[in-house]
Amino acid sequence: MTNRWKSIGLAALLAGLTLSASYAEAAGVLTIGRREDSTTFDPIKTAQNIDNWVFSNVYDVLIRVDKTGTKLEPGLAESWTASDDGLTYTLKIRDTKFSDGSPLTAEDAAYSLLRIRDDPASLWSDSYKVIDTAVATDAHTLTIKLKNPSAPFLSTLALPNASVISKKGMESLGPDAYAEKPIASGAFVIDEWRRGDRVILKKNPNFWEADRVKLDGVEWISVPDDNTRMLNVQAGELDAAIFVPFSRVEELKKDPNLHVDIDASTREDHLLINHAHGALGQKEVRQALDLAIDKKAIVDTITFGQGTIANSYIPKGALYYYADNLQRPYDPAKAKEMLAAAGASDLTLNYLVRAGDEVDEQTAVLVQQQLQKAGITANLQKVDPSQQWDMLVAGDYDVSVNYWTNDILDPDQKTTFVLGHDSNNNYLTNYKNEAVKDLVAKARLELDPKKREAMYVDLQKMAKDDVNWIDLYYSPYINVSRKNIENFYQNPLGRFFLEDTVKN
């Protein structure tokens, strides 16, 4: 899932410069600085980290990914079984309640799955169309029948966007009101959402693991400017902050009041390419762009060695990652030749840049200089983060750096979203390859691990040959917290385990 931005506004910047007195001053309330405000609390209507990382502690899923980010564990479903033919899954739902005190039942779980499958507003429907029926056979038994066996199915139940919501609450409130202040099934409930400023969470006393939760509440505060956000933590105005710039890591490590958290991740930064724009629709032109970018220089200069060069859309260490995938060398002369042969010698690109994002701005300047050596002019267009995502969705760009972190253990989700369907123009790129799309669908059905791995190796090769986007680097999550904060942790899929965080 990607980093996306909406509705920040001037209020967030002002809030970041001087964090006002608030509920956060109470003992046991954790304040976290982030760049962007949330966009929605309707799980099916977002694919953004800025949303999922917050509502993963507001909602709970049927099956969770553990802290190591390597295996599945019980969530709202305390156990599950699968039929021998792989078509029927039976899940036992815990005896628990929503935040409003109403019982959470198998009917709510069935409703949530059918909604993510069928609702026209769902961004995730493709991954759930394999579900034929989802029925509550009793209050605590959910029976799911699939149209065909699906290797990633259990992993998709752990997707934050498949969180269990209240059927009665959604039907009575309506999706707009529910998205503003939902009925929670997770560790925290939304007390207040101040648009462009902060999301205020309070502990959910009805959460089935309420005894595990040590915090009284959490405030996610929007501070768009990286430097301001770091200063706020250093001054004690924030307990923690995410998205620490690579350039600040060593300095912050020396502050005796702080702890820099470097956690393993599935993050992959890449250069989005809009295939629908002129010469960028030619594979040879995109290959030339790949040759014209020096990834090692980006890793060394921008990430200060924290990153490693990426050679696949599947992150290093993830399931079916192909370590021997092609990595084009930095060769601006060859790139220049290829552009000339393709009739694109005078290529000029609109490069969309997020203003205030230190890493994005530095990367843009470096890439601009590299492209110039291949005869490519990149005009940097700095925009407020609140505008950037809308411009990408509208296709109002040629190239732009973005990133993705995995949301489930199986590669199917990212592969489907980026290569294998059309509902989001293959993740904003307008990439089209029917052979790739067909293989994505076949890989989802293949149950033999070796055969399936071979399919994903082919997909990684095909994506690299087509240059659906340009893989740049993999990097860890880097967050910072005050020394009085314990267990501020993010697993490789990005989930914050705030139910275990302690503020001393």
C-alpha positions in Angstrom: 0.0 0.0 0.0 1.2 3.4 -0.8 1.8 6.7 0.8 -1.0 9.0 -0.2 -2.2 12.4 0.8 -5.4 14.4 1.0 -7.0 17.2 3.0 -4.0 18.5 5.0 -4.4 22.2 4.6 -2.9 25.1 6.5 -4.3 23.9 9.8 -1.9 20.9 9.9 1.1 23.1 9.3 0.1 25.5 12.0 -0.6 22.6 14.4 2.9 21.3 13.6 4.6 24.6 14.4 2.9 24.9 17.8 1.2 21.9 19.2 -1.6 23.1 21.3 -2.6 21.9 24.7 -5.0 19.0 24.4 -6.3 15.7 25.6 -2.8 14.4 24.8 -1.5 16.1 28.0 -3.3 13.5 30.0 -1.2 10.6 31.3 -1.2 7.5 29.1 -2.0 9.4 25.8 0.5 8.8 23.1 1.0 11.6 20.5 2.4 10.6 17.1 3.4 13.1 14.4 2.9 12.1 10.8 2.9 14.0 7.5 -0.6 13.6 6.4 -4.1 13.5 7.7 -6.4 10.5 7.3 -8.7 10.5 4.3 -11.4 8.1 5.5 -12.3 5.5 8.1 -14.3 3.4 5.6 -11.8 0.5 5.1 -12.9 -0.5 1.6 -12.5 3.0 0.2 -8.8 3.5 0.7 -5.5 1.9 -0.2 -3.4 4.4 1.7 -0.9 3.8 4.6 -2.0 7.1 6.2 -5.5 5.5 6.7 -4.6 1.8 7.3 -1.9 2.5 9.8 -4.5 4.3 12.0 -7.5 2.2 11.6 -5.6 -1.0 12.1 -6.0 -0.1 15.8 -9.6 1.0 15.4 -10.8 -2.1 13.6 -9.8 -5.7 14.0 -9.6 -8.3 11.3 -10.6 -12.0 11.3 -7.0 -13.2 10.9 -4.0 -11.1 11.8 -0.4 -11.0 10.7 1.9 -11.4 13.7 4.6 -9.0 15.0 7.3 -10.6 12.9 5.3 -10.1 9.8 5.9 -13.7 8.7 2.8 -15.7 9.8 -0.9 -15.6 10.4 -2.5 -15.7 13.9 -6.0 -15.5 15.3 -7.9 -12.2 15.3 -11.6 -11.9 15.7 -11.7 -15.5 14.4 -10.3 -17.6 17.2 -9.9 -20.6 14.9 -10.5 -21.8 11.4 -10.6 -24.9 9.3 -10.5 -25.5 5.5 -12.2 -28.3 3.6 -10.0 -30.9 1.8 -10.9 -29.4 -1.6 -9.9 -25.9 -0.5 -13.3 -24.4 -1.3 -14.9 -24.1 2.2 -13.5 -22.2 5.2 -15.2 -22.3 8.6 -14.2 -19.6 11.1 -15.2 -19.5 14.8 -15.9 -15.9 15.8 -15.0 -14.7 19.3 -17.7 -13.8 21.8 -17.0 -10.1 21.8 -18.6 -6.6 21.3 -18.2 -3.5 19.2 -17.3 -0.3 20.8 -21.0 0.7 21.1 -21.7 -2.4 23.2 -23.5 -4.3 20.5 -22.5 -7.9 19.9 -20.0 -8.6 17.1 -21.3 -11.6 15.3 -20.5 -13.8 12.3 -23.2 -11.9 10.4 -21.1 -8.7 10.8 -18.1 -10.6 9.5 -20.0 -12.0 6.5 -21.4 -8.5 5.7 -17.9 -7.0 5.8 -16.5 -9.5 3.3 -19.4 -9.2 0.9 -19.2 -5.4 1.1 -15.5 -5.3 0.2 -16.4 -7.8 -2.7 -19.5 -6.1 -4.0 -19.6 -2.4 -3.1 -19.0 -0.3 -6.2 -16.7 2.0 -4.1 -14.5 -0.8 -3.0 -10.9 -0.5 -4.2 -10.2 -4.1 -3.3 -13.1 -6.1 -4.9 -10.8 -8.0 -7.3 -9.1 -9.8 -4.4 -12.4 -11.0 -2.9 -14.3 -12.0 -6.0 -13.1 -15.5 -5.3 -15.8 -15.6 -2.5 -18.9 -17.3 -3.7 -20.9 -17.1 -0.4 -20.2 -15.9 3.1 -22.9 -17.0 5.6 -23.3 -16.8 9.3 -24.5 -20.3 10.1 -24.9 -19.2 13.7 -23.8 -16.1 15.7 -20.3 -17.3 16.1 -19.7 -19.4 13.0 -18.8 -17.9 9.6 -18.8 -20.3 6.6 -17.1 -19.0 3.4 -17.4 -20.9 0.1 -15.0 -20.0 -2.7 -15.6 -20.2 -6.4 -12.3 -22.0 -6.8 -9.3 -22.8 -4.5 -7.2 -19.7 -3.8 -3.7 -19.8 -2.5 -3.7 -16.3 -0.9 -7.2 -16.4 0.5 -6.3 -16.7 4.2 -3.8 -13.9 3.8 -6.5 -11.6 2.3 -8.5 -12.0 5.4 -5.7 -10.2 7.3 -5.9 -7.2 5.0 -6.8 -4.1 7.1 -9.3 -3.1 4.4 -11.2 -6.4 5.2 -11.7 -5.3 8.8 -14.9 -6.3 10.5 -17.4 -3.5 10.7 -20.9 -3.3 12.3 -23.6 -4.2 9.8 -26.3 -2.5 11.9 -24.1 0.6 12.3 -23.3 0.9 8.7 -26.9 0.4 7.6 -28.3 2.9 10.1 -25.6 5.6 9.9 -24.8 5.3 6.2 -21.2 5.0 4.7 -20.4 8.8 4.9 -21.3 9.1 8.6 -19.7 5.7 9.5 -16.5 6.8 7.7 -16.3 9.9 9.9 -16.8 8.2 13.2 -17.0 4.4 13.0 -18.1 1.8 15.5 -14.9 0.2 16.4 -14.0 -3.5 16.6 -10.3 -2.8 17.6 -8.2 -1.5 20.5 -9.2 2.1 20.1 -12.3 4.1 19.2 -12.3 7.5 17.4 -13.2 10.2 19.9 -12.7 13.1 17.5 -11.4 13.7 14.0 -10.2 17.3 13.5 -9.8 17.4 9.7 -6.3 18.6 8.7 -5.1 18.5 12.3 -5.4 15.3 14.2 -7.3 12.0 14.9 -8.0 11.5 18.6 -8.4 7.9 19.7 -9.5 6.6 23.1 -9.2 3.1 24.5 -12.1 0.8 23.5 -13.3 -0.9 26.8 -15.2 -3.5 24.7 -12.2 -4.7 22.8 -11.7 -8.4 23.3 -8.1 -7.7 24.3 -8.8 -4.6 26.4 -6.6 -5.9 29.2 -3.7 -5.9 26.8 -4.0 -2.2 26.0 -1.9 0.0 28.3 -2.6 3.4 26.7 -5.6 5.6 27.5 -5.5 7.0 24.0 -3.6 8.0 21.0 -3.4 11.2 18.9 -2.2 11.0 15.4 -1.2 14.6 14.6 -0.5 16.0 11.1 2.8 17.8 10.8 3.6 17.9 7.1 7.1 19.3 7.3 9.7 16.7 8.1 12.1 19.1 9.9 9.3 20.6 12.1 8.1 17.1 13.0 11.5 16.1 14.2 11.9 19.3 16.2 8.5 18.7 17.9 9.8 15.3 19.2 13.1 16.7 20.3 11.2 19.5 22.2 8.9 17.0 23.8 5.8 18.3 22.0 5.3 14.9 20.5 5.9 11.5 22.0 6.9 10.0 18.6 7.0 10.7 14.9 7.1 8.5 11.8 8.9 9.1 8.5 12.3 10.2 10.0 14.4 11.6 7.1 17.4 9.5 6.4 19.6 12.5 6.9 18.5 13.0 10.5 19.0 9.4 11.8 22.5 9.8 13.2 21.8 13.2 14.7 18.7 11.9 16.5 20.5 8.8 17.7 22.8 11.1 19.6 19.9 12.8 21.5 19.8 11.1 25.0 16.1 11.8 25.2 15.2 9.9 22.1 15.2 6.4 20.7 15.3 5.9 16.9 13.3 2.8 15.9 14.6 1.1 12.7 12.3 -1.8 11.9 12.4 -4.3 9.0 9.9 -3.4 6.3 8.4 -4.3 3.0 8.8 -0.8 1.7 9.8 -0.4 -1.9 10.3 3.1 -3.4 9.8 3.4 -7.1 9.4 6.0 -9.9 5.8 5.9 -11.2 5.6 6.3 -15.0 2.4 7.4 -16.8 2.3 5.1 -19.8 -0.6 7.1 -21.3 1.6 10.1 -21.9 3.1 10.2 -25.4 6.6 8.6 -25.7 6.3 7.0 -22.2 3.9 4.5 -23.8 6.9 3.0 -25.6 8.7 0.2 -23.7 12.0 1.3 -25.2 11.6 4.8 -23.8 10.8 3.4 -20.3 13.8 1.1 -20.5 16.0 4.1 -21.4 14.7 5.9 -18.4 15.6 3.0 -16.2 19.2 3.0 -17.7 19.4 6.8 -17.1 18.8 6.5 -13.3 21.7 5.7 -11.0 20.1 3.7 -8.2 23.4 3.3 -6.2 23.8 7.0 -6.1 20.3 7.4 -4.8 20.9 4.8 -2.1 24.2 6.4 -1.1 23.2 10.0 -1.3 19.5 10.0 -0.3 19.2 7.1 2.1 22.7 7.5 3.7 23.2 3.8 3.2 20.0 2.8 5.0 18.5 1.5 1.7 19.4 -1.2 -0.7 18.9 -1.1 -4.5 15.6 -2.6 -5.6 15.4 -5.0 -8.5 11.7 -6.1 -8.3 8.3 -4.8 -7.3 8.3 -7.7 -4.7 10.4 -6.5 -1.8 13.5 -8.3 -0.7 12.7 -11.0 1.9 9.1 -11.2 0.9 7.4 -14.4 -0.4 8.7 -15.3 -3.9 11.1 -12.4 -4.2 13.4 -13.2 -7.2 16.9 -12.1 -6.2 18.3 -12.6 -9.7 15.9 -10.4 -11.4 17.3 -8.0 -13.9 18.9 -4.8 -12.6 19.8 -2.5 -15.5 23.1 -0.7 -15.1 23.5 3.0 -15.0 24.3 3.9 -18.6 23.2 7.4 -19.7 25.0 7.1 -23.0 23.0 3.9 -23.9 19.8 5.6 -22.7 20.5 8.5 -25.0 20.9 6.1 -28.0 17.7 4.2 -27.2 15.8 7.5 -26.9 17.1 8.6 -30.3 16.1 5.3 -31.9 12.6 5.6 -30.4 12.3 9.2 -31.7 12.3 10.7 -28.3 15.6 12.5 -28.2 14.0 15.7 -26.8 12.0 14.0 -24.1 10.7 16.5 -21.5 8.9 15.2 -18.4 6.6 16.7 -15.8 8.1 15.3 -12.5 5.6 15.7 -9.6 7.3 16.3 -6.2 5.8 16.5 -2.7 6.8 19.8 -1.2 8.1 19.6 2.4 9.1 15.9 2.0 12.8 16.1 2.4 13.6 12.7 0.9 11.3 13.3 -2.1 12.7 16.7 -2.8 16.3 15.5 -2.6 15.5 12.5 -4.8 13.9 14.7 -7.4 16.9 17.0 -7.7 19.3 14.0 -8.0 17.1 12.2 -10.6 16.7 15.4 -12.6 20.5 15.7 -12.8 20.9 12.1 -13.8 18.2 12.3 -16.5 19.8 15.4 -17.9 22.9 13.4 -18.8 20.8 11.2 -21.1 19.3 14.3 -22.7 16.0 14.2 -20.7 14.6 17.4 -19.3 12.7 16.8 -16.1 10.6 19.8 -14.9 10.1 19.6 -11.2 6.6 20.5 -10.1 6.4 20.9 -6.3 2.9 20.5 -4.9 1.4 20.4 -1.5 1.0 16.8 -0.4 -2.7 17.3 -0.2 -2.7 17.8 -4.0 -0.3 15.2 -5.1 -2.5 12.1 -4.8 -5.4 13.7 -6.7 -3.0 14.7 -9.5 -1.6 11.2 -9.7 -5.2 9.7 -9.8 -6.1 12.2 -12.5 -3.0 11.3 -14.6 -1.7 14.8 -14.3 1.9 13.8 -14.2 4.6 12.0 -16.2 6.8 10.7 -13.5 6.7 10.8 -9.7 8.4 8.9 -6.8 6.1 6.9 -4.6 6.3 3.9 -2.3 4.5 0.8 -1.4 4.5 -1.4 1.7 2.9 -4.9 1.6 -0.4 -5.3 3.4 -0.6 -9.1 3.4 2.0 -11.9 3.4 1.1 -13.2 0.0 2.4 -11.3 -3.2 -1.0 -11.6 -4.9 -2.4 -8.3 -3.4 0.4 -6.1 -4.7 0.7 -8.0 -7.9 -3.0 -7.7 -8.6 -3.1 -4.0 -7.7 0.1 -3.0 -9.7 0.1 -5.4 -12.7 -3.1 -7.4 -12.9 -6.3 -5.4 -13.2 -7.7 -2.2 -14.6 -9.9 -0.6 -11.9 -7.1 1.7 -10.8 -5.2 1.9 -14.1 -2.7 -0.6 -12.7 -1.8 1.7 -9.9 -1.9 5.0 -11.7 0.5 4.0 -14.4 -1.9 2.9 -17.2 0.3 -0.1 -17.7 -1.3 -2.7 -19.9 -0.1 -6.2 -20.7 -2.8 -8.9 -21.2 -0.3 -11.7 -20.8 0.8 -10.3 -17.5 -2.8 -9.8 -16.4 -3.6 -13.4 -17.2 -0.6 -14.8 -15.4 -1.5 -12.8 -12.3 -4.9 -14.5 -12.3 -3.4 -17.9 -12.8 -0.9 -17.5 -10.0 -3.7 -16.8 -7.6 -5.3 -20.2 -8.4 -2.1 -22.3 -8.3 -1.8 -24.2 -5.1 1.6 -25.9 -5.8 4.1 -23.7 -4.1 6.9 -24.5 -6.6 4.8 -23.9 -9.6 3.4 -20.7 -8.1 6.9 -19.4 -7.3 7.9 -20.0 -10.9 4.9 -17.9 -12.0 5.9 -15.0 -9.8 9.5 -15.2 -11.1 8.1 -14.8 -14.6 5.9 -11.9 -13.5 8.9 -10.1 -12.0 10.8 -10.7 -15.2 7.9 -9.4 -17.3 7.3 -6.4 -15.2 11.0 -5.5 -15.3 11.1 -6.0 -19.1 8.1 -3.8 -19.6 9.2 -1.2 -16.9 5.8 -0.9 -15.4 7.6 1.5 -13.1 11.3 1.9 -12.1 12.3 0.1 -9.0 14.6 2.4 -6.9 15.3 1.0 -3.4 14.1 -1.0 -0.4 14.4 0.6 3.1 13.4 0.0 6.7 10.8 1.9 8.6 12.5 4.7 10.6 10.6 6.2 13.4 11.6 8.2 16.5 10.2 8.2 20.0 10.9 9.7 23.4 12.8 7.5 25.9 9.7 7.2 28.1 7.9 5.4 25.3 8.2 1.6 25.2 7.2 -0.9 22.5 6.5 1.7 19.8 6.8 -0.9 17.1 5.9 -1.4 13.4 5.9 -4.8 11.8 7.2 -5.4 8.2 3.7 -4.9 6.8 3.5 -1.5 8.5 1.1 -2.2 11.4 1.7 -0.4 14.6 1.1 -2.5 17.7 -0.2 0.3 19.8 -2.1 -2.1 22.0 1.4 -3.0 23.4 2.8 0.6 23.6 3.5 2.1 27.0 4.0 5.7 28.0 5.9 6.0 31.3 
